[in-house]
């Protein structure tokens, strides 16, 4: 998988823009986002919640490609999780909205075709839609000659969704405020993960609505853990405050967490974001791959990966 800023790539025969030169199209990775911990600090007067989270990315995810087209914006969605998005109005998709917003900011027409290969589950707590929007902004910045760190990209991203700015950064970061405050995170050690989604979409607003009890304090750490086990030990002192409310929305999450915890080599099982995707940390790729094979069952999306 390409890095945070993608690479130009040879177009496959099925690609809808195959009449274009490969160098005309630009592809970007939209990697899965993992909340290694997530504390809810309070609720603002406008109803949004203040958060503190350590965010990292796995080397699996969606794939997005843009190319010039006079009749754009036009969005094509393929992949194993395309169906829910194909049932919606493409104008409301975060990817289309990102393209239109950036074009308006630049005073130009959104004359592009966008291809989204959807391999991450929808509404699953791993930033799929936000990662797709961020990948679209990065790809269009390259296509239209903008710097990758242009403030306009982050301003637009923040308006699109709380997770879009951190997905734009595409590297481990502390996530604060409502997603608009990003700070560097310490270097993370080589760590392997298994991601499991039980096939149940979990709307984030429903999870926050179900949250009860006191708020948490920030829990950032500055030192870089030396090993995956040390990282897991640090994270075990923290939690995901959305786990309990997510269980009321999708009780199957408890089954997933128990199954992950029972796999050999599991260092820490945890819910990501508002769910329903859960993950577990492992020291080696072999342990993660063995766990993924053990967890495979009908209706579950299971994949082994590495923290990028």
Residue pairs with C-beta under 8 A, 6 or more apart in sequence:
1 29
1 31
1 59
1 60
1 61
1 308
2 9
2 27
2 28
2 29
3 29
4 29
4 138
4 169
4 170
4 171
4 308
5 28
5 138
5 142
5 148
5 170
6 26
6 27
6 28
6 29
6 135
6 138
6 139
6 142
7 27
8 22
8 23
8 25
8 26
8 27
9 22
9 25
9 27
9 65
10 22
11 17
11 18
11 20
11 22
11 25
12 18
15 25
15 65
15 115
16 76
16 113
16 115
17 24
17 25
17 65
17 67
17 69
17 113
17 115
20 67
20 68
24 67
24 68
25 65
25 66
25 67
26 65
26 66
26 67
26 139
26 142
26 143
27 63
27 64
27 65
27 139
28 63
28 64
28 65
28 135
28 136
28 138
28 139
29 61
29 62
29 63
29 135
30 61
30 62
30 63
30 64
30 120
30 128
30 131
30 132
30 134
30 135
30 167
31 57
31 58
31 59
31 60
31 61
31 131
31 170
31 308
32 57
32 58
32 60
32 61
32 120
32 126
32 127
32 128
32 131
32 195
32 277
32 305
33 55
33 56
33 57
33 126
33 127
33 130
33 131
33 163
33 166
33 167
33 272
33 273
34 55
34 56
34 57
34 58
34 126
34 193
34 195
34 272
34 279
34 307
35 53
35 54
35 55
35 125
35 175
35 240
35 272
35 273
36 53
36 54
36 55
36 56
36 231
36 235
36 270
37 53
37 54
37 219
37 235
37 238
37 239
37 240
37 270
38 51
38 52
38 53
38 239
38 240
38 241
38 242
38 273
39 51
39 52
39 53
39 216
39 217
39 218
39 219
39 238
39 239
39 241
40 49
40 50
40 51
40 211
40 215
40 216
40 241
40 242
41 49
41 50
41 51
41 52
41 215
41 216
41 217
41 218
42 49
42 50
42 215
43 49
43 50
43 215
44 50
44 178
48 162
48 178
49 178
49 208
50 176
50 177
50 178
51 175
51 176
51 177
51 178
51 179
52 174
52 175
52 176
52 216
52 218
52 219
52 220
53 174
53 175
53 176
54 172
54 173
54 174
54 175
54 185
54 220
54 235
54 238
55 166
55 172
55 173
55 174
55 175
55 185
56 172
56 185
56 188
56 307
56 308
57 170
57 171
57 172
57 307
57 308
58 126
58 193
58 195
58 279
58 305
58 306
58 307
58 308
59 305
59 306
59 307
59 308
60 119
60 120
60 195
60 303
60 305
61 119
61 120
61 128
61 131
62 79
62 116
62 117
62 118
62 119
62 120
62 128
62 131
62 132
62 135
63 116
63 117
63 119
64 95
64 114
64 115
64 116
64 117
64 132
64 135
64 136
64 139
65 114
65 115
65 139
66 99
66 112
66 113
66 114
66 115
66 136
66 139
66 140
66 143
67 112
67 113
67 115
67 143
68 111
68 112
68 113
68 143
69 111
69 112
69 113
70 111
71 111
72 99
72 109
72 110
72 111
72 112
72 113
72 114
73 96
73 99
73 100
73 103
73 110
73 111
73 112
73 113
73 114
74 112
74 113
74 114
75 90
75 93
75 95
75 96
75 113
75 114
75 115
75 116
76 113
76 114
76 115
76 116
77 85
77 86
77 90
77 93
77 115
77 116
77 118
78 115
78 116
78 117
78 118
79 116
79 117
79 118
79 119
80 118
80 119
81 118
81 119
81 120
81 121
81 122
81 128
82 116
82 118
84 122
84 123
84 201
85 93
85 116
85 118
85 122
90 96
91 97
93 129
94 129
94 130
94 132
94 133
94 160
94 161
94 164
95 114
95 116
95 132
95 133
95 136
96 114
97 133
97 160
98 133
98 134
98 136
98 137
98 140
98 156
98 157
98 160
98 164
99 110
99 112
99 114
99 136
99 140
100 110
101 156
101 159
101 160
102 110
102 137
102 140
102 141
102 144
102 152
102 153
102 156
103 109
103 110
103 111
103 140
104 110
105 152
105 156
106 144
106 146
106 152
108 144
112 140
112 143
114 136
116 132
118 128
118 132
120 126
120 128
120 131
121 128
121 197
121 199
121 201
121 277
121 301
122 128
122 129
122 201
123 201
123 202
123 203
123 204
124 197
124 201
124 202
124 275
124 276
124 277
125 202
125 204
125 246
125 271
125 272
125 273
125 274
125 275
125 276
125 277
126 195
126 197
126 272
126 273
126 277
127 163
127 166
127 167
127 273
129 161
130 160
130 161
130 162
130 163
130 164
130 167
131 163
131 167
133 157
133 160
133 161
133 164
133 167
134 157
134 164
134 165
134 167
134 168
134 170
135 167
137 153
137 156
137 157
137 164
137 168
138 148
138 153
138 168
138 170
140 146
141 147
141 148
141 150
141 153
142 148
146 152
146 153
153 168
154 165
154 168
157 164
157 165
157 167
157 168
158 164
158 165
158 179
158 180
161 179
162 178
162 179
162 180
163 179
163 273
164 179
165 179
165 180
165 182
166 173
166 175
166 179
166 182
169 182
171 308
172 185
172 186
172 187
172 188
172 307
173 182
173 183
173 184
173 185
174 182
174 183
174 184
174 185
174 220
175 181
175 182
176 182
176 183
176 218
183 220
186 221
186 222
186 223
186 224
186 225
187 224
188 224
188 225
188 231
188 307
189 224
189 225
189 226
189 227
189 228
189 230
189 231
190 228
190 306
190 307
191 228
191 231
191 281
191 282
191 283
191 306
191 307
192 228
192 281
192 282
192 283
192 284
192 285
192 287
192 288
192 304
192 305
192 306
192 307
193 279
193 280
193 281
193 282
193 288
193 304
193 305
193 306
193 307
194 260
194 263
194 279
194 280
194 282
194 288
194 291
194 292
194 295
194 302
194 303
194 304
194 305
195 272
195 277
195 278
195 279
195 301
195 302
195 303
195 305
196 256
196 259
196 260
196 277
196 278
196 279
196 295
196 300
196 301
196 302
197 276
197 277
197 278
197 300
197 301
197 302
198 250
198 252
198 253
198 255
198 256
198 276
198 299
198 300
199 299
199 300
199 301
200 250
200 252
200 276
201 276
202 246
202 249
202 250
202 274
202 275
202 276
203 249
203 274
204 273
204 274
206 249
207 242
207 245
207 246
207 249
207 274
207 275
208 242
208 245
208 274
209 245
210 245
210 246
210 248
210 249
211 241
211 242
211 244
211 245
212 244
212 245
216 239
216 241
219 237
219 238
221 234
225 231
225 233
225 234
227 283
228 267
228 281
228 282
228 283
229 267
229 283
231 267
231 281
232 267
232 268
232 281
235 268
235 270
235 281
236 268
240 270
240 271
240 272
240 273
242 271
242 273
242 274
242 275
243 253
243 270
243 271
243 275
246 253
246 271
246 274
246 275
246 276
247 253
247 254
249 275
250 275
250 276
252 276
253 271
253 275
253 276
253 278
256 276
256 278
256 300
257 269
257 270
257 271
257 278
259 295
260 266
260 269
260 278
260 279
260 280
260 291
260 295
261 269
261 280
263 280
263 287
263 290
263 291
263 294
263 295
264 287
264 290
264 291
265 282
265 283
265 284
265 287
265 288
265 290
265 291
266 280
266 281
266 282
266 291
267 280
267 281
267 282
267 283
268 280
268 281
269 278
269 279
269 280
270 278
270 279
270 280
271 277
271 278
272 278
272 279
277 301
280 291
282 288
282 291
285 304
285 306
288 304
288 305
288 306
289 304
291 304
292 302
292 303
292 304
295 302
296 302
